[in-house]
């Protein structure tokens, strides 16, 4: 028994994965920048 994924469904899945990865990348970079800023402020004191 083979199950086929239609082109539209596959395209929607890839689009969702791309958008989710972009959002996660932006969130991770924001968190990383906040951590670096906190470390720099702690080093100044």
C-alpha positions in Angstrom: 0.0 0.0 0.0 1.6 3.2 -1.1 0.5 6.6 0.0 1.2 9.6 -2.2 1.6 13.2 -1.1 0.1 15.6 -3.6 2.2 18.5 -4.9 0.1 21.2 -3.2 0.3 19.5 0.2 4.1 19.0 -0.1 4.5 22.6 -1.1 2.5 23.7 1.9 4.5 21.5 4.2 7.8 22.9 2.9 6.5 26.5 3.2 5.4 25.9 6.8 8.8 24.3 7.6 10.6 27.3 6.0 8.6 29.9 7.9 8.9 28.0 11.2 12.7 27.7 10.8 12.9 31.5 10.0 10.9 32.4 13.1 13.1 30.1 15.3 16.3 31.5 13.8 15.1 35.1 14.6 14.1 34.1 18.1 17.4 32.2 18.7 19.5 35.2 17.5 17.5 37.5 19.7 18.1 35.3 22.8 21.8 35.0 21.8 22.2 38.8 21.5 20.5 39.3 24.9 22.8 36.8 26.5 25.9 38.4 25.0 24.7 41.9 26.1 24.2 40.5 29.7 27.7 39.0 29.7 29.2 42.3 28.4 27.4 44.3 31.0 28.5 42.0 33.8 32.1 42.3 32.6 32.0 46.1 32.7 31.3 46.2 36.4 
